[in-house]
Amino acid sequence: MPGKRLANDIRALRFAAGEMTQAELGKRVGLTRQTIAAIEAGKYSPTLECAFRIADVFEKTLDAVFKWEDTDHFPDR
Amino acid sequence: MLPKERFAWVWMTALVVVFGLYFAWIQARHYIDPDPTFLDRIGALAIALSTLAVIAIATHLYLRLRRGGDEEVQEDERDRAIELRATTIAYYVLMAGICYVGCMLPFTETGWNIVHAALQSIAIAEIVKCVVTVRGYRKG
């Protein structure tokens, strides 16, 4: 959909969770480190199931981790 | 770089180099010997295809040995999504090529020209698959 993108706070949540590494988060949700990096960078949108698994790791709700934002906030993308 | 992206780079390079050399040699040989024997032709093709097979097997083995034991997740939904996209696009390229080879060339060409056109279709489809795979990992 034009004008919107899936943003997330995974990077901040990882650091809040004892500086968890991307590889560690990846192991816990069944993704590679590279996929976690791509999700954080907004280059890849995870499946709904995977998004729930990520939110579960941080004991947050889905909307606390992922946000549907205007692309105006990201002029470079 | 993930093993699948690494393999796509190696495989794409191998296809371009091996098939490039093979078809360049076919063209050059045409001027040297316009009517080579069946054994000459099949021998050249066998060398090209077995070279590709050796490269594919060696690369797979190398990447498997190089895998670190610390990274448990070897393939995930993103890998599968990229592979699905690449395979789908390559399928349409292959279909177009095979339709041309199977429906048009039998009326205008014969024998080895049809075989070579089919080989080119397969090579182009594989190269497209590699390009889409690499792009998928680079751009997301």
Backbone of each chain as ProteinMPNN parsed JSONL, in Angstrom:
{"seq_chain_A": "MPGKRLANDIRALRFAAGEMTQAELGKRVGLTRQTIAAIEAGKYSPTLECAFRIADVFEKTLDAVFKWEDTDHFPDR", "coords_chain_A": {"N_chain_A": [[0.856, -1.191, 0.0], [0.688, 2.17, -0.913], [2.472, 4.856, 0.706], [2.52, 3.934, 3.287], [4.3, 2.001, 5.755], [5.742, -0.901, 7.388], [6.95, -0.404, 10.455], [9.282, -0.916, 13.201], [10.202, -1.582, 16.664], [12.268, -3.222, 17.353], [15.067, -3.128, 17.639], [15.475, -1.314, 19.794], [14.082, -2.699, 21.76], [15.607, -5.014, 21.972], [17.958, -4.054, 23.098], [16.97, -3.147, 25.458], [16.35, -5.537, 26.584], [18.588, -6.631, 27.94], [20.705, -6.202, 26.129], [20.372, -8.01, 23.989], [21.525, -10.056, 21.336], [21.246, -9.936, 17.696], [21.508, -12.466, 16.601], [20.881, -14.083, 18.753], [18.204, -13.411, 19.246], [17.231, -14.261, 16.806], [17.644, -17.061, 16.978], [15.798, -17.671, 18.942], [13.366, -17.184, 17.776], [13.401, -18.591, 15.461], [14.644, -17.58, 13.154], [17.164, -16.396, 10.835], [20.173, -14.54, 11.646], [20.611, -12.583, 9.743], [18.07, -12.159, 8.724], [16.737, -11.049, 10.893], [18.183, -8.678, 11.02], [17.392, -7.565, 8.587], [14.661, -7.207, 9.062], [14.726, -5.343, 11.155], [15.835, -3.205, 9.777], [13.787, -2.545, 8.174], [13.618, -3.723, 5.72], [12.472, -6.124, 5.26], [9.328, -7.587, 5.753], [8.041, -9.453, 8.339], [6.243, -12.629, 8.56], [2.909, -12.904, 9.902], [2.759, -14.778, 11.972], [5.431, -14.998, 12.696], [5.921, -12.402, 13.534], [4.341, -12.343, 15.837], [5.766, -14.194, 17.343], [8.151, -12.834, 17.758], [7.247, -10.648, 19.238], [6.403, -12.048, 21.49], [8.826, -12.903, 22.611], [9.807, -10.577, 23.735], [7.862, -10.159, 25.517], [5.71, -8.499, 24.868], [2.888, -6.789, 23.366], [1.704, -7.19, 19.983], [1.343, -4.707, 18.699], [2.971, -3.125, 20.183], [5.433, -3.654, 19.35], [5.499, -3.656, 16.534], [4.681, -1.192, 14.081], [2.372, 0.56, 12.027], [3.286, 2.794, 9.886], [3.4, 6.149, 8.407], [5.147, 6.676, 5.352], [6.338, 9.081, 5.137], [7.814, 9.563, 7.333], [10.088, 8.343, 6.731], [11.934, 9.431, 4.611], [14.005, 8.559, 2.988], [13.36, 6.098, 1.988]], "CA_chain_A": [[0.0, 0.0, 0.0], [1.575, 3.332, -0.964], [2.386, 5.834, 1.784], [2.635, 3.309, 4.616], [5.273, 0.914, 5.864], [5.777, -1.565, 8.689], [8.132, -0.033, 11.249], [9.342, -1.719, 14.432], [11.107, -1.135, 17.73], [13.015, -4.414, 17.785], [16.42, -2.767, 18.074], [15.379, -0.744, 21.142], [13.648, -3.751, 22.683], [16.74, -5.917, 22.189], [18.893, -3.433, 24.048], [16.294, -3.113, 26.767], [16.346, -6.922, 27.105], [19.959, -7.044, 28.257], [21.547, -6.154, 24.92], [20.238, -9.267, 23.252], [22.06, -9.925, 19.975], [20.332, -10.33, 16.614], [21.612, -13.923, 16.456], [20.165, -14.688, 19.877], [16.775, -13.25, 18.958], [16.948, -15.142, 15.669], [17.543, -18.446, 17.467], [14.592, -17.851, 19.761], [12.142, -17.123, 16.957], [13.571, -19.443, 14.279], [15.078, -16.81, 11.978], [18.612, -16.167, 10.784], [20.593, -13.201, 12.091], [20.45, -11.669, 8.609], [16.643, -11.82, 8.593], [16.456, -10.1, 11.983], [18.766, -7.393, 10.592], [16.539, -7.035, 7.509], [13.399, -6.746, 9.683], [15.043, -4.099, 11.88], [16.096, -2.136, 8.804], [12.558, -2.302, 7.408], [13.763, -4.281, 4.374], [11.663, -7.334, 5.161], [8.188, -7.657, 6.674], [7.883, -10.857, 8.729], [4.87, -13.149, 8.538], [2.165, -12.578, 11.129], [3.163, -15.746, 13.001], [6.778, -14.647, 13.148], [5.793, -11.14, 14.274], [3.84, -12.701, 17.169], [6.85, -14.865, 18.077], [9.102, -11.782, 18.178], [6.598, -9.909, 20.335], [6.405, -12.96, 22.64], [10.171, -12.914, 23.214], [9.942, -9.358, 24.549], [6.657, -10.117, 26.366], [4.961, -7.304, 24.475], [1.837, -7.053, 22.38], [2.189, -6.997, 18.616], [1.393, -3.281, 18.33], [4.056, -2.459, 20.932], [6.687, -3.941, 18.63], [5.367, -3.258, 15.124], [3.787, -0.048, 13.863], [2.031, 0.841, 10.63], [3.575, 4.235, 9.872], [3.51, 6.853, 7.124], [6.525, 6.659, 4.824], [6.882, 10.44, 5.259], [8.803, 9.522, 8.415], [11.293, 7.687, 6.184], [12.049, 9.988, 3.266], [15.035, 7.894, 2.19], [12.902, 4.8, 1.494]], "C_chain_A": [[0.892, 1.241, 0.0], [1.376, 4.247, 0.238], [2.518, 5.261, 3.174], [3.729, 2.248, 4.598], [5.232, 0.333, 7.273], [7.077, -1.195, 9.399], [8.15, -0.903, 12.515], [10.358, -1.154, 15.415], [11.993, -2.274, 18.225], [14.389, -4.053, 18.322], [16.402, -2.24, 19.518], [14.998, -1.819, 22.159], [14.775, -4.749, 22.964], [17.697, -5.347, 23.224], [18.283, -3.352, 25.44], [16.288, -4.501, 27.411], [17.776, -7.42, 27.293], [20.876, -7.13, 27.063], [21.573, -7.495, 24.189], [20.767, -9.074, 21.821], [21.0, -10.349, 18.938], [20.329, -11.848, 16.46], [20.809, -14.633, 17.548], [18.65, -14.6, 19.663], [16.364, -14.188, 17.817], [16.761, -16.586, 16.091], [16.219, -18.676, 18.178], [13.321, -17.839, 18.929], [12.253, -17.94, 15.666], [13.9, -18.682, 13.015], [16.597, -16.686, 11.989], [18.912, -14.748, 11.277], [20.361, -12.174, 10.991], [18.987, -11.248, 8.441], [16.223, -10.839, 9.69], [16.98, -8.714, 11.591], [17.889, -6.752, 9.508], [15.211, -6.51, 8.064], [13.643, -5.416, 10.391], [15.226, -2.923, 10.918], [14.863, -1.806, 7.965], [12.64, -2.828, 5.983], [12.905, -5.519, 4.168], [10.553, -7.29, 6.197], [7.95, -9.113, 7.045], [6.431, -11.314, 8.577], [4.212, -12.817, 9.877], [2.603, -13.493, 12.275], [4.526, -15.377, 13.593], [6.753, -13.347, 13.963], [5.296, -11.415, 15.696], [4.945, -13.356, 18.004], [7.866, -13.842, 18.591], [8.523, -11.006, 19.357], [6.603, -10.739, 21.614], [7.739, -12.948, 23.374], [10.326, -11.722, 24.157], [8.768, -9.174, 25.521], [5.88, -8.825, 26.145], [3.808, -7.719, 23.566], [2.4, -6.72, 21.001], [2.336, -5.507, 18.281], [2.409, -2.49, 19.152], [5.396, -2.656, 20.213], [6.622, -3.398, 17.197], [4.357, -2.12, 14.988], [3.58, 0.161, 12.371], [2.143, 2.357, 10.454], [3.585, 4.825, 8.473], [4.954, 6.822, 6.653], [7.145, 8.052, 4.865], [7.947, 10.501, 6.354], [10.128, 8.956, 7.937], [11.521, 8.188, 4.763], [13.064, 9.285, 2.377], [14.555, 6.575, 1.622], [11.742, 4.959, 0.538]], "O_chain_A": [[1.779, 1.347, 0.847], [0.259, 4.4, 0.733], [2.618, 6.01, 4.146], [4.04, 1.674, 3.554], [4.76, 0.969, 8.216], [8.161, -1.618, 8.997], [7.154, -1.543, 12.852], [11.239, -0.371, 15.06], [12.415, -2.283, 19.382], [14.832, -4.598, 19.333], [17.204, -2.66, 20.352], [15.521, -1.849, 23.273], [14.88, -5.269, 24.075], [18.182, -6.056, 24.105], [18.973, -3.469, 26.453], [16.228, -4.623, 28.635], [18.121, -8.514, 26.848], [21.725, -8.018, 26.982], [22.625, -8.025, 23.83], [20.491, -8.06, 21.18], [20.014, -11.014, 19.257], [19.283, -12.451, 16.219], [20.151, -15.643, 17.3], [17.919, -15.569, 19.868], [15.306, -14.817, 17.855], [15.842, -17.263, 15.63], [15.598, -19.73, 18.041], [12.311, -18.417, 19.328], [11.315, -17.978, 14.871], [13.491, -19.078, 11.923], [17.235, -16.85, 13.029], [18.036, -13.884, 11.319], [19.966, -11.039, 11.261], [18.705, -10.112, 8.06], [15.449, -9.915, 9.443], [16.307, -7.705, 11.803], [17.673, -5.54, 9.516], [14.697, -5.494, 7.596], [12.861, -4.476, 10.246], [14.823, -1.797, 11.209], [14.894, -0.892, 7.142], [11.843, -2.442, 5.128], [12.64, -5.915, 3.033], [10.793, -6.996, 7.368], [7.685, -9.934, 6.167], [5.514, -10.498, 8.478], [4.888, -12.493, 10.853], [2.792, -13.041, 13.404], [4.741, -15.434, 14.804], [7.472, -13.211, 14.953], [5.769, -10.797, 16.65], [5.055, -13.115, 19.206], [8.375, -13.962, 19.705], [9.212, -10.74, 20.342], [6.787, -10.196, 22.704], [7.782, -12.979, 24.604], [10.902, -11.842, 25.238], [8.689, -8.181, 26.243], [5.456, -8.156, 27.087], [3.76, -8.843, 23.066], [3.431, -6.06, 20.873], [3.318, -5.095, 17.664], [2.678, -1.326, 18.858], [6.356, -1.92, 20.442], [7.563, -2.767, 16.714], [3.333, -2.082, 15.67], [4.489, -0.034, 11.564], [1.237, 3.107, 10.814], [3.753, 4.113, 7.483], [5.878, 6.93, 7.459], [8.349, 8.197, 4.65], [8.846, 11.342, 6.331], [11.15, 9.06, 8.615], [11.321, 7.438, 3.807], [13.0, 9.395, 1.152], [15.276, 5.966, 0.832], [11.227, 3.968, 0.022]]}, "seq_chain_B": "MLPKERFAWVWMTALVVVFGLYFAWIQARHYIDPDPTFLDRIGALAIALSTLAVIAIATHLYLRLRRGGDEEVQEDERDRAIELRATTIAYYVLMAGICYVGCMLPFTETGWNIVHAALQSIAIAEIVKCVVTVRGYRKG", "coords_chain_B": {"N_chain_B": [[27.299, -12.645, 4.507], [24.743, -14.786, 3.418], [24.699, -18.42, 3.019], [23.06, -19.182, 0.833], [22.913, -16.883, -0.747], [25.572, -16.584, -1.353], [25.974, -18.932, -2.806], [24.319, -18.357, -4.975], [25.725, -16.272, -6.225], [28.127, -17.602, -6.967], [27.112, -19.625, -8.637], [25.837, -18.155, -10.646], [28.037, -16.827, -11.774], [29.466, -19.07, -12.644], [27.692, -20.147, -14.547], [27.602, -18.083, -16.469], [30.301, -17.952, -17.255], [30.972, -20.659, -18.029], [28.93, -21.41, -19.929], [29.252, -19.226, -21.6], [31.871, -19.613, -22.569], [31.463, -22.088, -23.778], [29.547, -21.558, -25.842], [30.939, -19.645, -27.265], [33.051, -21.176, -28.128], [31.671, -22.974, -29.748], [30.841, -21.268, -31.805], [33.336, -20.417, -32.777], [34.412, -22.855, -33.6], [32.801, -23.452, -35.707], [33.857, -22.061, -37.837], [36.313, -23.257, -38.104], [35.854, -26.033, -38.374], [33.279, -26.844, -40.168], [31.582, -29.015, -40.129], [31.408, -30.839, -37.647], [31.899, -34.03, -35.941], [29.393, -36.157, -34.388], [30.32, -37.1, -31.961], [32.273, -35.196, -31.304], [30.673, -32.967, -30.86], [28.91, -33.826, -28.783], [30.774, -34.399, -26.894], [31.908, -31.907, -26.249], [29.683, -30.675, -25.148], [29.228, -32.373, -22.973], [31.531, -31.895, -21.466], [31.135, -29.198, -20.752], [28.712, -29.361, -19.258], [29.42, -31.191, -17.241], [31.412, -29.753, -15.984], [29.927, -27.675, -14.855], [28.377, -29.206, -13.097], [30.329, -30.186, -11.335], [31.224, -27.764, -10.227], [28.876, -26.917, -8.931], [28.441, -28.998, -7.023], [30.862, -28.911, -5.572], [30.755, -26.288, -4.545], [28.46, -26.435, -2.929], [29.332, -28.346, -1.032], [31.547, -27.002, 0.072], [30.308, -24.739, 1.2], [28.714, -26.002, 3.073], [30.602, -27.142, 4.794], [31.752, -24.841, 5.73], [29.87, -23.684, 7.284], [29.006, -22.236, 10.358], [28.808, -23.685, 13.605], [27.505, -22.303, 15.532], [25.358, -20.891, 14.615], [22.203, -21.778, 14.598], [19.846, -21.632, 13.088], [19.389, -22.269, 9.821], [17.915, -21.807, 7.568], [15.166, -19.755, 6.765], [11.875, -18.153, 6.823], [12.242, -15.9, 5.197], [14.282, -16.651, 3.433], [12.903, -18.656, 2.076], [10.851, -17.142, 0.927], [12.289, -15.48, -0.797], [13.411, -17.393, -2.481], [11.103, -18.467, -3.577], [10.073, -16.274, -5.035], [12.173, -15.85, -6.855], [12.235, -18.313, -8.216], [9.702, -18.339, -9.379], [9.786, -16.148, -11.163], [11.91, -16.961, -12.796], [10.768, -19.235, -13.861], [8.833, -18.249, -15.663], [10.508, -17.046, -17.519], [11.862, -19.3, -18.443], [9.686, -20.708, -19.523], [8.947, -18.997, -21.641], [11.227, -19.202, -23.23], [11.298, -21.993, -23.783], [8.865, -22.302, -25.105], [9.418, -20.861, -27.394], [11.56, -22.398, -28.402], [10.352, -24.926, -28.671], [8.039, -24.506, -30.206], [8.551, -22.832, -32.349], [11.2, -23.039, -33.436], [11.465, -25.764, -34.498], [10.414, -25.526, -37.061], [12.1, -23.941, -38.459], [14.752, -24.48, -37.84], [17.254, -27.075, -37.273], [18.255, -30.1, -35.526], [21.177, -29.688, -33.708], [21.055, -26.909, -33.427], [18.584, -26.453, -32.288], [18.923, -27.808, -29.898], [20.934, -26.222, -28.732], [19.587, -23.781, -28.515], [17.648, -24.485, -26.644], [19.319, -25.048, -24.471], [20.354, -22.49, -24.056], [18.033, -21.184, -23.232], [17.538, -22.459, -20.787], [19.88, -21.757, -19.419], [19.646, -18.939, -19.353], [17.298, -18.674, -17.845], [18.176, -19.766, -15.393], [20.195, -17.938, -14.751], [18.67, -15.629, -14.452], [17.206, -16.418, -12.215], [19.255, -16.517, -10.304], [20.017, -13.798, -10.278], [17.667, -12.566, -9.331], [17.542, -13.765, -6.839], [19.916, -12.822, -5.569], [19.367, -10.097, -5.632], [17.118, -10.096, -4.005], [18.215, -10.714, -1.481], [19.861, -8.52, -1.168], [18.267, -6.202, -1.422], [16.064, -6.763, 0.086]], "CA_chain_B": [[26.529, -13.128, 3.363], [24.169, -16.108, 3.678], [25.163, -19.438, 2.057], [22.248, -19.204, -0.394], [23.314, -15.741, -1.579], [26.921, -16.914, -1.823], [25.831, -19.933, -3.865], [23.739, -17.688, -6.156], [26.823, -15.547, -6.885], [29.032, -18.576, -7.595], [26.392, -20.326, -9.694], [25.625, -17.186, -11.729], [29.342, -16.655, -12.428], [29.793, -20.326, -13.336], [26.837, -20.26, -15.741], [28.032, -17.091, -17.471], [31.635, -18.315, -17.772], [30.986, -21.962, -18.717], [28.124, -21.345, -21.152], [29.887, -18.229, -22.468], [32.991, -20.287, -23.246], [30.923, -23.168, -24.627], [28.934, -21.013, -27.064], [32.015, -18.986, -28.019], [33.794, -22.256, -28.782], [30.786, -23.493, -30.82], [30.921, -20.303, -32.904], [34.694, -20.461, -33.338], [34.602, -24.151, -34.262], [32.026, -23.402, -36.95], [34.744, -21.567, -38.897], [37.425, -24.204, -38.264], [35.331, -27.299, -38.894], [31.841, -26.593, -40.302], [30.77, -30.22, -39.943], [32.038, -31.71, -36.649], [31.201, -35.301, -35.717], [28.471, -36.186, -33.243], [31.137, -37.294, -30.761], [32.877, -33.894, -30.987], [29.624, -32.09, -30.314], [28.421, -34.319, -27.49], [31.916, -34.308, -25.983], [32.0, -30.509, -25.78], [28.527, -30.439, -24.267], [29.455, -33.142, -21.741], [32.555, -31.184, -20.68], [30.513, -27.991, -20.185], [27.727, -29.719, -18.227], [30.079, -31.809, -16.076], [32.106, -28.668, -15.261], [28.915, -27.018, -14.024], [27.993, -30.131, -12.022], [31.43, -30.204, -10.358], [31.203, -26.475, -9.517], [27.702, -26.897, -8.033], [28.669, -29.927, -5.908], [31.979, -28.391, -4.769], [30.298, -25.099, -3.811], [27.564, -26.893, -1.859], [30.147, -28.988, 0.011], [32.353, -25.96, 0.721], [29.435, -23.909, 2.04], [28.261, -26.821, 4.197], [31.73, -27.264, 5.726], [32.082, -23.52, 6.278], [28.807, -23.253, 8.184], [29.369, -22.234, 11.766], [27.89, -24.446, 14.443], [26.821, -21.429, 16.484], [24.102, -20.393, 14.053], [21.354, -22.956, 14.459], [18.849, -21.454, 12.039], [20.092, -22.235, 8.538], [17.009, -21.316, 6.528], [13.937, -19.298, 7.394], [10.789, -17.747, 5.915], [12.744, -14.927, 4.213], [14.97, -17.442, 2.404], [11.898, -19.348, 1.265], [10.139, -16.128, 0.143], [13.185, -15.048, -1.882], [13.523, -18.508, -3.431], [9.815, -18.578, -4.285], [10.001, -15.176, -6.007], [13.181, -16.095, -7.905], [11.819, -19.474, -9.008], [8.517, -17.959, -10.163], [10.209, -15.292, -12.294], [12.716, -17.797, -13.695], [9.847, -20.158, -14.535], [8.24, -17.566, -16.82], [11.587, -16.88, -18.503], [12.07, -20.622, -19.031], [8.502, -21.005, -20.346], [9.05, -18.217, -22.885], [12.309, -19.808, -24.016], [10.923, -23.333, -24.244], [7.799, -22.114, -26.11], [10.111, -20.464, -28.632], [12.342, -23.547, -28.895], [9.489, -26.059, -29.023], [6.937, -24.197, -31.133], [8.984, -22.06, -33.526], [12.455, -23.507, -34.037], [11.389, -26.97, -35.332], [10.013, -25.196, -38.43], [13.144, -23.171, -39.145], [16.104, -24.989, -37.531], [17.322, -28.526, -37.081], [19.243, -30.731, -34.659], [21.941, -29.044, -32.646], [20.635, -25.517, -33.198], [17.463, -26.509, -31.338], [19.509, -28.189, -28.597], [21.631, -25.055, -28.184], [18.59, -22.777, -28.125], [17.066, -24.976, -25.386], [20.341, -24.836, -23.439], [20.405, -21.047, -23.774], [16.832, -20.851, -22.447], [17.754, -22.948, -19.415], [20.941, -20.945, -18.812], [19.118, -17.59, -19.073], [16.356, -18.794, -16.718], [18.972, -19.97, -14.176], [20.875, -16.669, -14.438], [17.619, -14.735, -13.926], [16.917, -16.883, -10.848], [20.371, -16.065, -9.447], [19.96, -12.336, -10.154], [16.538, -12.231, -8.441], [17.929, -14.217, -5.489], [20.9, -11.869, -5.026], [18.645, -8.836, -5.416], [16.25, -10.317, -2.839], [19.017, -10.604, -0.254], [20.458, -7.181, -1.069], [17.261, -5.129, -1.287], [15.045, -7.153, 1.06]], "C_chain_B": [[26.035, -14.55, 3.647], [24.641, -17.125, 2.63], [24.369, -19.427, 0.746], [22.619, -18.057, -1.334], [24.697, -16.019, -2.188], [26.845, -17.909, -2.986], [25.278, -19.289, -5.146], [24.822, -16.935, -6.939], [27.724, -16.517, -7.653], [28.365, -19.22, -8.809], [26.171, -19.417, -10.907], [26.939, -16.991, -12.508], [29.704, -17.897, -13.243], [28.981, -20.464, -14.623], [27.31, -19.327, -16.852], [29.36, -17.529, -18.102], [31.571, -19.607, -18.601], [30.161, -21.912, -20.014], [28.677, -20.297, -22.129], [31.017, -18.857, -23.274], [32.475, -21.351, -24.224], [30.371, -22.603, -25.944], [29.952, -20.244, -27.912], [32.811, -20.035, -28.795], [32.987, -22.839, -29.954], [30.88, -22.583, -32.052], [32.284, -20.374, -33.598], [34.914, -21.746, -34.138], [33.893, -24.197, -35.622], [32.903, -22.959, -38.134], [35.892, -22.541, -39.166], [36.94, -25.489, -38.946], [33.804, -27.162, -39.007], [30.976, -27.823, -40.05], [31.426, -31.181, -38.952], [31.224, -32.993, -36.454], [30.286, -35.185, -34.497], [29.248, -36.3, -31.934], [31.805, -35.994, -30.317], [31.86, -32.996, -30.279], [29.205, -32.526, -28.91], [29.539, -34.249, -26.452], [32.044, -32.916, -25.394], [30.874, -30.199, -24.804], [28.718, -31.145, -22.922], [30.482, -32.447, -20.85], [31.941, -29.964, -19.99], [29.576, -28.357, -19.031], [28.391, -30.359, -17.008], [30.88, -30.769, -15.288], [31.123, -27.954, -14.327], [28.51, -27.9, -12.842], [29.065, -30.15, -10.927], [31.43, -28.91, -9.539], [30.053, -26.443, -8.507], [27.948, -27.776, -6.809], [29.766, -29.386, -4.985], [31.543, -27.178, -3.94], [29.376, -25.487, -2.66], [28.362, -27.5, -0.703], [30.943, -27.952, 0.789], [31.491, -25.129, 1.682], [28.93, -24.693, 3.25], [29.363, -26.948, 5.251], [32.009, -25.951, 6.449], [31.054, -23.025, 7.294], [29.262, -23.318, 9.637], [28.346, -23.005, 12.578], [27.082, -23.569, 15.382], [25.485, -20.925, 15.938], [23.185, -21.57, 13.745], [20.385, -22.839, 13.278], [19.568, -21.296, 10.703], [19.217, -21.658, 7.434], [15.714, -20.885, 7.204], [12.943, -18.811, 6.343], [11.255, -16.744, 4.856], [13.476, -15.653, 3.075], [13.961, -18.092, 1.472], [11.138, -18.349, 0.395], [10.984, -15.668, -1.045], [13.297, -16.143, -2.94], [12.244, -18.654, -4.25], [9.707, -17.511, -5.379], [10.949, -15.441, -7.187], [12.753, -17.238, -8.82], [10.63, -19.121, -9.896], [8.915, -17.13, -11.387], [11.005, -16.112, -13.309], [11.843, -18.768, -14.482], [9.245, -19.504, -15.785], [9.281, -17.329, -17.921], [11.823, -18.211, -19.229], [10.909, -20.993, -19.952], [8.58, -20.283, -21.684], [10.094, -18.842, -23.803], [11.908, -21.148, -24.607], [9.787, -23.252, -25.278], [8.422, -21.749, -27.455], [10.833, -21.664, -29.248], [11.423, -24.656, -29.408], [8.463, -25.77, -30.104], [7.383, -23.468, -32.398], [10.192, -22.694, -34.22], [12.342, -24.787, -34.873], [11.005, -26.679, -36.788], [11.111, -24.464, -39.216], [14.555, -23.734, -38.951], [16.08, -26.504, -37.384], [18.356, -28.873, -36.008], [19.87, -29.879, -33.581], [21.566, -27.588, -32.402], [19.482, -25.47, -32.202], [17.982, -26.863, -29.943], [20.177, -26.973, -27.943], [20.666, -23.962, -27.753], [17.93, -23.181, -26.806], [18.035, -24.758, -24.229], [20.435, -23.365, -23.048], [19.201, -20.619, -22.929], [17.023, -21.255, -20.986], [18.795, -22.077, -18.705], [20.418, -19.553, -18.446], [18.158, -17.639, -17.885], [17.113, -18.958, -15.396], [19.671, -18.671, -13.756], [19.868, -15.673, -13.86], [17.296, -15.111, -12.48], [18.004, -16.406, -9.88], [20.304, -14.554, -9.213], [18.841, -11.929, -9.185], [16.865, -12.638, -7.001], [18.876, -13.209, -4.835], [20.207, -10.538, -4.711], [17.746, -8.935, -4.178], [17.005, -10.168, -1.538], [19.584, -9.199, -0.058], [19.412, -6.121, -0.738], [16.181, -5.487, -0.268], [13.786, -7.648, 0.418]], "O_chain_B": [[26.81, -15.412, 4.063], [24.948, -16.756, 1.497], [24.937, -19.636, -0.326], [22.64, -18.223, -2.554], [24.953, -15.734, -3.358], [27.534, -17.768, -3.997], [25.704, -19.621, -6.252], [24.833, -16.959, -8.17], [28.045, -16.296, -8.821], [28.974, -19.344, -9.872], [26.301, -19.854, -12.051], [26.947, -16.992, -13.739], [30.181, -17.799, -14.373], [29.516, -20.85, -15.662], [27.406, -19.719, -18.015], [29.524, -17.482, -19.321], [32.054, -19.647, -19.733], [30.64, -22.323, -21.071], [28.579, -20.466, -23.344], [31.117, -18.669, -24.486], [32.98, -21.493, -25.338], [30.686, -23.105, -27.022], [29.835, -20.2, -29.137], [33.193, -19.825, -29.947], [33.541, -23.155, -31.007], [30.983, -23.056, -33.184], [32.377, -20.388, -34.825], [35.519, -21.729, -35.21], [34.326, -24.882, -36.549], [32.723, -23.409, -39.265], [36.383, -22.646, -40.29], [37.511, -25.959, -39.93], [33.106, -27.352, -38.011], [29.779, -27.701, -39.788], [31.944, -32.222, -39.355], [30.032, -33.043, -36.756], [30.392, -34.256, -33.697], [28.89, -35.684, -30.93], [31.9, -35.711, -29.122], [32.146, -32.366, -29.261], [29.151, -31.722, -27.98], [29.275, -34.06, -25.264], [32.262, -32.756, -24.193], [31.078, -29.552, -23.777], [28.41, -30.588, -21.869], [30.328, -32.41, -19.629], [32.184, -29.719, -18.809], [29.631, -27.749, -17.962], [27.983, -30.107, -15.874], [31.016, -30.883, -14.07], [31.437, -27.667, -13.172], [28.324, -27.411, -11.728], [28.746, -30.131, -9.738], [31.609, -28.938, -8.321], [30.227, -25.999, -7.372], [27.693, -27.352, -5.681], [29.616, -29.401, -3.763], [31.916, -27.054, -2.774], [29.484, -24.949, -1.558], [28.099, -27.204, 0.462], [31.01, -28.007, 2.017], [31.886, -24.854, 2.815], [28.74, -24.125, 4.326], [29.095, -26.871, 6.45], [32.438, -25.933, 7.603], [31.308, -22.094, 8.057], [29.825, -24.316, 10.086], [27.154, -22.98, 12.272], [26.094, -24.018, 15.963], [24.587, -20.575, 16.704], [23.372, -22.271, 12.75], [20.135, -23.811, 12.564], [20.271, -20.31, 10.481], [19.725, -21.083, 6.472], [15.222, -21.563, 8.106], [13.129, -19.019, 5.145], [10.729, -16.731, 3.743], [13.31, -15.313, 1.904], [14.125, -18.089, 0.251], [10.808, -18.659, -0.749], [10.474, -15.488, -2.152], [13.281, -15.865, -4.139], [12.286, -18.927, -5.45], [9.303, -17.803, -6.505], [10.579, -15.28, -8.35], [12.886, -17.15, -10.04], [10.562, -19.561, -11.044], [8.446, -17.376, -12.498], [10.808, -15.985, -14.518], [12.141, -19.087, -15.633], [9.16, -20.134, -16.839], [8.967, -17.406, -19.108], [11.963, -18.252, -20.452], [11.123, -21.532, -21.038], [8.315, -20.871, -22.733], [9.87, -18.992, -25.004], [12.147, -21.412, -25.785], [9.752, -24.044, -26.22], [8.019, -22.25, -28.505], [10.735, -21.915, -30.449], [11.685, -25.252, -30.453], [8.057, -26.672, -30.838], [6.677, -23.483, -33.406], [10.201, -22.863, -35.439], [13.05, -24.91, -35.872], [11.252, -27.51, -37.662], [11.069, -24.374, -40.443], [15.442, -23.506, -39.774], [15.019, -27.127, -37.373], [19.203, -28.058, -35.641], [19.197, -29.408, -32.663], [21.737, -27.083, -31.292], [19.407, -24.563, -31.373], [17.542, -26.298, -28.941], [20.006, -26.73, -26.749], [20.893, -23.29, -26.747], [17.68, -22.333, -25.949], [17.634, -24.339, -23.143], [20.576, -23.03, -21.872], [19.332, -19.795, -22.024], [16.71, -20.493, -20.07], [18.621, -21.707, -17.543], [20.708, -19.044, -17.363], [18.19, -16.764, -17.019], [16.737, -18.358, -14.39], [19.735, -18.342, -12.571], [20.168, -14.962, -12.902], [17.134, -14.24, -11.626], [17.707, -15.949, -8.777], [20.508, -14.083, -8.094], [19.034, -11.064, -8.33], [16.505, -11.935, -6.057], [18.666, -12.794, -3.696], [20.436, -9.937, -3.661], [17.628, -7.984, -3.405], [16.5, -9.565, -0.591], [19.765, -8.745, 1.071], [19.632, -5.256, 0.11], [15.455, -4.606, 0.194], [12.839, -8.012, 1.116]]}, "name": "protein", "num_of_chains": 2, "seq": "MPGKRLANDIRALRFAAGEMTQAELGKRVGLTRQTIAAIEAGKYSPTLECAFRIADVFEKTLDAVFKWEDTDHFPDRMLPKERFAWVWMTALVVVFGLYFAWIQARHYIDPDPTFLDRIGALAIALSTLAVIAIATHLYLRLRRGGDEEVQEDERDRAIELRATTIAYYVLMAGICYVGCMLPFTETGWNIVHAALQSIAIAEIVKCVVTVRGYRKG"}
